[in-house]
Amino acid sequence: MRLEIHWLEEVDSTNLQAQRMLERGCPEGTVVVARRQTAGRGRLGRDWRSPAGGLYLTAVLRPSLRGEELGWISVAGGLAAAEELADSLEGKAVPLLKWPNDVLLGGRKVGGILGESRGGSQATAVLVGIGLNLTTDPAELPERPVFPASTVLAETGVALEPEALGRAVAERLCEWYERLQREGPGALRRRLMQLTAHAGKPIEVQDGETILRGRDAGISETGALRLDTGAEVIELPSGQIVKIHVDPREAK
Ligand code: BTN
């Protein structure tokens, strides 16, 4: 797939801009990157603060996947962001993922993915939005009750430029996406389980109003989190991990 990257100084949201370009018939591989967003959007209807100093990127993809596999495209975004960040940091810190695709450094959230499916006259399209706080002023970030927001600079002392990282993340996303289309989700699932901050650990997951406690038992083939409650292993297709406990077996 050929990438066509459009660099913008400011936009409301790169996902909204990508949607407008999609409506005008843009090809697969169109990528929008902006220095600032005035109405950046996060998951679960939240906003995503987007002052200068962050990477704000959306890729337009036109997958030929079954409906239940579409969620893996957002996972491809999380893997691309975590892997490229790791390469750029050259071992100074290790970015990890929190299911399904929050990017963590030092237990704080420095990035997230917003995947949105779009129907339409042609094939279904997916907009993969990737946000990373690089050198953003931490005072501009929102207060988060769990997994507080932070920046790559604050966690590692490394100031990364959005330009170089943006291209690399888009290319890595493209690689994971093409692999998903070719082979199915197996390799993405295995890589996600390697990169999660909570693999095998005791965790708490918020599912609507309910908090579920148990041990991370991996990711299912449909991308659901498997939680071993002690009594049974349940599969959670959605939800938010709100706590990762230190494993008492490791603390000994
Ligand atoms: C999350 O809530 O964790 C997801 C955040 C996704 C933010 C990115 S920034 C680029 C793209 N454009 C948006 O408006 N949102 C996504």
Boltz pocket constraint, residues with backbone or C-beta under 6 A from the ligand:
constraints:
  - pocket:
      binder: B
      contacts: [[A, 12], [A, 13], [A, 14], [A, 15], [A, 16], [A, 37], [A, 39], [A, 40], [A, 41], [A, 42], [A, 43], [A, 44], [A, 46], [A, 47], [A, 48], [A, 55], [A, 56], [A, 57], [A, 58], [A, 102], [A, 111], [A, 112], [A, 113], [A, 114], [A, 129], [A, 130], [A, 131], [A, 132]]
      max_distance: 6.0
